[in-house]
């Protein structure tokens, strides 16, 4: 199945959706992208680029565990 992205004017959105609604669910699916999704996608792409460029520090599970244990010991008393 192919994916087609359309930018539709608010004036005709209802008409377009009514036309698309005539197709069966196995023939056509309307996928709506909301603003939160678009912002999250952009942020994730930026973070992935930072990782690929080596601009951020990453930690292994063992390193995080050691950091947390040290922090807990520091504030336990």
C-alpha positions as CSV (number, residue, x, y, z in Angstrom):
1,X,0.0,0.0,0.0
2,X,1.3,3.5,-0.9
3,X,1.2,6.5,1.4
4,X,0.2,9.9,0.0
5,X,0.4,13.1,2.0
6,X,-2.0,15.9,1.1
7,X,-2.4,19.5,2.4
8,X,-6.1,20.3,2.3
9,X,-7.8,23.7,2.8
10,X,-10.1,23.8,5.8
11,X,-12.8,25.0,3.3
12,X,-12.9,21.7,1.5
13,X,-11.7,19.3,4.2
14,X,-15.2,18.0,4.9
15,X,-15.8,17.2,1.2
16,X,-12.5,15.5,0.8
17,X,-13.1,13.3,3.9
18,X,-16.6,12.4,2.6
19,X,-15.1,11.3,-0.7
20,X,-12.4,9.3,1.1
21,X,-15.0,7.7,3.4
22,X,-16.5,6.0,0.4
23,X,-13.6,3.5,0.3
24,X,-13.4,0.4,2.4
25,X,-11.0,0.3,5.3
26,X,-8.8,-2.3,3.6
27,X,-8.5,0.1,0.6
28,X,-7.8,3.4,2.3
29,X,-6.9,4.7,5.7
30,X,-6.8,8.3,6.7
31,X,-3.8,9.0,8.8
32,X,-3.9,12.3,10.6
33,X,-0.7,13.9,11.9
34,X,-1.1,16.3,14.8
35,X,1.2,19.1,15.9
36,X,2.5,17.3,18.9
37,X,3.5,14.3,16.7
38,X,5.3,16.7,14.3
39,X,7.2,18.4,17.1
40,X,8.2,15.1,18.7
41,X,9.4,13.8,15.3
42,X,11.5,16.9,14.7
43,X,13.0,16.7,18.2
44,X,13.8,13.0,17.8
45,X,15.5,13.6,14.4
46,X,17.6,16.4,16.0
47,X,18.6,14.1,18.9
48,X,19.5,11.3,16.5
49,X,21.7,13.7,14.5
50,X,23.4,14.7,17.7
51,X,24.1,11.1,18.5
52,X,25.5,10.4,15.1
53,X,27.8,13.4,15.3
54,X,29.0,12.3,18.8
55,X,27.8,15.6,20.3
56,X,26.1,14.0,23.3
57,X,27.3,11.7,26.1
58,X,25.7,8.3,26.4
59,X,25.8,6.0,29.4
60,X,25.6,2.2,29.7
61,X,23.2,0.7,32.1
62,X,26.2,-0.1,34.4
63,X,27.4,3.5,34.3
64,X,23.9,4.8,35.2
65,X,23.6,2.3,38.0
66,X,26.9,3.4,39.4
67,X,26.0,7.1,39.2
68,X,22.6,6.4,40.9
69,X,24.2,4.3,43.7
70,X,26.8,7.0,44.3
71,X,24.0,9.6,44.5
72,X,22.0,7.5,46.9
73,X,25.0,7.0,49.2
74,X,25.7,10.7,49.1
75,X,22.2,11.6,50.4
76,X,21.5,8.6,52.7
77,X,23.3,10.0,55.5
